[in-house]
Amino acid sequence: MNIYHFIGIDISKATLDWAVFEGKTIILQASTPNTIAGIKTALRQLKTLPGWNPKQSVFCMEHTGIVRHEVARFEYG
């Protein structure tokens, strides 16, 4: 399977900072609240990207210790 999008998420208590790469090029940067509503907002933005296919994407985030991981528990669908 080919991977076309790499999504990096920087997590803080208040915000999620999203960077979407296609190869070595950043094609989207966004900041959302660290809430379920914020995650849904970012996913709506991802769905508008040309050629978007979640099965050909990799999501990654840093280990944040005690900060809540709503994004890790979120079920895409």
C-alpha positions as CSV (number, residue, x, y, z in Angstrom):
1,M,0.0,0.0,0.0
2,N,1.2,3.5,-0.8
3,I,1.1,6.2,1.8
4,Y,0.3,9.6,0.4
5,H,-0.4,11.8,3.5
6,F,1.5,12.0,6.8
7,I,-0.4,13.9,9.5
8,G,1.6,15.1,12.5
9,I,-0.3,16.4,15.5
10,D,1.3,18.4,18.3
11,I,-0.8,18.1,21.4
12,S,-1.2,20.5,24.3
13,K,-3.8,20.7,27.0
14,A,-5.7,23.4,25.1
15,T,-4.9,22.9,21.4
16,L,-4.0,20.4,18.7
17,D,-1.7,21.7,15.9
18,W,-2.0,19.7,12.7
19,A,0.5,19.5,9.9
20,V,-0.3,17.5,6.8
21,F,2.5,16.5,4.5
22,E,2.3,15.1,1.0
23,G,5.9,13.8,0.5
24,K,8.1,16.6,1.8
25,T,5.6,19.4,1.2
26,I,3.2,20.7,3.8
27,I,-0.2,21.0,2.2
28,L,-2.2,21.9,5.3
29,Q,-1.6,23.5,8.7
30,A,-4.3,24.0,11.3
31,S,-4.8,24.5,15.0
32,T,-8.0,23.3,16.7
33,P,-9.1,23.0,20.3
34,N,-8.1,19.8,22.0
35,T,-11.7,18.6,22.1
36,I,-13.9,16.2,20.2
37,A,-15.3,19.1,18.3
38,G,-11.8,20.3,17.4
39,I,-10.9,16.9,16.1
40,K,-14.0,16.7,14.0
41,T,-13.2,20.1,12.6
42,A,-9.7,19.0,11.5
43,L,-11.1,15.8,10.0
44,R,-13.5,17.8,7.9
45,Q,-10.6,19.8,6.6
46,L,-8.7,16.6,5.8
47,K,-11.6,15.3,3.8
48,T,-11.4,18.3,1.5
49,L,-7.8,17.6,0.4
50,P,-7.4,16.4,-3.2
51,G,-6.8,12.6,-3.2
52,W,-7.6,12.2,0.5
53,N,-7.9,8.6,1.5
54,P,-7.5,7.8,5.2
55,K,-6.4,4.3,4.4
56,Q,-3.4,5.8,2.6
57,S,-2.5,8.1,5.5
58,V,-0.4,7.9,8.6
59,F,-1.3,9.9,11.7
60,C,1.4,10.5,14.3
61,M,1.7,12.4,17.6
62,E,4.2,12.7,20.4
63,H,3.8,10.9,23.7
64,T,2.4,13.6,26.0
65,G,2.4,11.8,29.4
66,I,-0.6,13.0,31.4
67,V,-2.3,15.2,28.8
68,R,-5.6,13.6,27.7
69,H,-5.4,11.8,24.4
70,E,-8.8,12.4,22.9
71,V,-7.3,12.3,19.4
72,A,-5.9,8.8,20.1
73,R,-9.2,7.5,21.3
74,F,-11.2,9.2,18.4
75,E,-12.7,6.7,16.0
76,Y,-12.5,7.9,12.4
77,G,-15.5,7.1,10.3
